[in-house]
Amino acid sequence: MATTVVAVGLTIAAAGFAGRYVLQAMKHMEPQVKQVFQSLPKSAFSGGYYRGGFEPKMTKREAALILGVSPTANKGKIRDAHRRIMLLNHPDKGK
């Protein structure tokens, strides 16, 4: 029984030291991590969908932004983008 208590105590101490080491290492890496996140394009975090205000009447530009296509895209690309968004947002998909 005493051996088990000692083993558990050593395990907890080792976990504490490892956690402390990780936290200290993260402090030193913080400027580098911030620089990496700032160098990434903003579209990497936005999910690729248009999140913004709309005009009273939807313009072709806004529709293209919502669908994620070029305003000069052909009908096939527009149809494919619309289908993709409809499938992602379909109420039966979420279970």
C-alpha positions as CSV (number, residue, x, y, z in Angstrom):
1,M,0.0,0.0,0.0
2,A,2.8,2.4,0.8
3,T,4.4,1.6,-2.5
4,T,1.2,2.6,-4.3
5,V,0.9,5.9,-2.5
6,V,4.5,6.7,-3.3
7,A,4.0,5.8,-7.0
8,V,0.9,7.9,-7.2
9,G,2.7,10.8,-5.5
10,L,5.6,10.6,-8.0
11,T,3.2,10.5,-10.9
12,I,1.3,13.6,-9.7
13,A,4.6,15.4,-9.2
14,A,5.9,14.4,-12.6
15,A,2.6,15.6,-14.2
16,G,3.0,18.9,-12.3
17,F,6.5,19.5,-13.5
18,A,5.6,18.6,-17.1
19,G,2.7,21.0,-17.0
20,R,4.9,23.8,-15.6
21,Y,7.5,23.1,-18.4
22,V,4.8,23.3,-21.1
23,L,3.4,26.6,-19.7
24,Q,6.9,28.1,-19.6
25,A,7.6,26.9,-23.2
26,M,4.3,28.4,-24.4
27,K,5.2,31.8,-22.9
28,H,8.4,31.9,-25.0
29,M,6.6,30.8,-28.1
30,E,3.7,33.4,-27.9
31,P,5.3,36.1,-30.1
32,Q,6.0,33.5,-32.8
33,V,2.5,32.1,-32.7
34,K,1.0,35.6,-32.9
35,Q,3.2,36.3,-35.9
36,V,2.0,33.1,-37.7
37,F,-1.6,33.9,-37.1
38,Q,-1.2,37.4,-38.4
39,S,0.5,36.1,-41.5
40,L,-2.4,33.8,-42.3
41,P,-5.1,35.3,-44.6
42,K,-8.3,36.3,-42.9
43,S,-10.3,34.0,-45.1
44,A,-8.7,31.0,-43.4
45,F,-10.8,31.7,-40.3
46,S,-14.0,33.0,-41.8
47,G,-15.2,29.6,-43.2
48,G,-15.4,31.0,-46.7
49,Y,-18.9,32.5,-46.3
50,Y,-19.9,36.1,-46.6
51,R,-20.8,37.6,-43.2
52,G,-21.8,41.1,-43.6
53,G,-24.6,43.6,-44.0
54,F,-26.9,43.5,-47.0
55,E,-28.3,46.2,-49.2
56,P,-32.1,46.7,-49.2
57,K,-32.2,44.8,-52.5
58,M,-29.6,42.1,-53.1
59,T,-27.1,42.9,-55.7
60,K,-25.2,40.5,-58.0
61,R,-22.0,41.2,-56.0
62,E,-23.7,40.2,-52.7
63,A,-25.2,37.1,-54.1
64,A,-21.7,36.1,-55.5
65,L,-20.1,36.7,-52.1
66,I,-22.7,34.6,-50.3
67,L,-22.2,31.7,-52.7
68,G,-18.5,32.1,-52.7
69,V,-18.1,32.5,-56.5
70,S,-17.0,35.3,-58.8
71,P,-19.6,37.9,-59.8
72,T,-18.9,36.8,-63.4
73,A,-19.3,33.1,-62.7
74,N,-21.2,31.0,-65.2
75,K,-24.6,29.4,-64.4
76,G,-23.0,26.0,-63.8
77,K,-20.7,27.3,-61.1
78,I,-23.5,29.3,-59.5
79,R,-25.7,26.2,-59.5
80,D,-23.0,24.0,-57.9
81,A,-22.2,26.6,-55.2
82,H,-25.9,27.0,-54.4
83,R,-26.4,23.2,-54.2
84,R,-23.3,22.9,-51.9
85,I,-24.7,25.6,-49.5
86,M,-28.2,24.1,-49.5
87,L,-26.8,20.7,-48.7
88,L,-24.7,22.1,-45.8
89,N,-27.7,23.9,-44.3
90,H,-30.3,21.3,-44.9
91,P,-32.4,20.6,-41.7
92,D,-32.2,16.9,-42.2
93,K,-28.4,16.8,-42.1
94,G,-28.0,17.7,-38.4
95,K,-30.0,14.7,-37.1
